[in-house]
C-alpha cells in the first residue's frame, strides 16, 4: 500500500511540473503572425511598407525584435527611415541596423503595451526604390522575438511579401540615344559616351549589342568597338582625340543609329621639328666662331 502511494505521489509531482511548464510556455507572448504585405513603386521614389502584427496572443507585448532581409539592388532602407506603427506610436523610436537587418522597438513605460487580441502596424519601413523597371525583391522577416513586460520572450510565424518595380515588360528596340550629343576636346583627351537603348514605350532595353565607330580615325578612335547594354539599357565607349579636326561617334544596332559630334582643337606643338633645325644650326655657328678666333 505504501509503495503504491509513493508511486502515485511521484506521478502527481511529475504531472504538476508538466502542467507548470506547459502553462508557462502557453503564457509566452505570441501572435497569429507578423505580416509584411506585397508592395510596389517606381525607381527614384520612396514607398512606405507597414509591418503588421495579427491577433496578439497570451500576453501583452512590450518589446519586438526581428530581422528583415531584402535585395538592396532593388530597394534600400536606412535607420532614419524606419518609423513607429499605429500600435507602437507611444513607444521609443525603433532601432534598425542596416548591416545585419536587425530591427527592434520597445515599450519603456511610456504609453501602453500592445494588448491581447490587437492587430495593426508595429513599424513602417520607408524603402527607397533603387532598382530598374521590372526588378523585384522579397521582403523576408525572420528571428521574431516578442517580449512581455517581465522580459519573457515568445515568437510568431512570418508572412513575407514581395516588392515589385513596375514597367518590366520591355518591348522591341525602337531607338538609340547618345549622350553627350556634342563635345569639344583637346588633342590627347579622352571622353566617355553613353548610348541608351529604348523601346517603343520609352523603357530602357537591356542586352542590346551596340557597335561603336568613329567617322574620322585620323581625328580620333573609339573603344570598345562593341558593348552590351546593361539592366539600365546603357552601354558606354571612350573616344580618344589624336589630331585637330571633327569626327562623329556612332552607336549602331542594325538599322538604328545615333551620332555625336566631336570637335578636336589645340594640336600639340612639335618640339622635335624646332630642335632638329635650331640646335644643329647653333652648334655649327659656334664652331665657326671658335675657328675665326683661332685665326686671329
Order of alpha helices (4+ residues) and beta strands (2+ residues): alpha-beta-beta-beta-beta-beta-beta-beta-beta-beta-beta-beta-beta-beta-beta-beta-beta-beta-beta-beta-beta-beta-beta-alpha
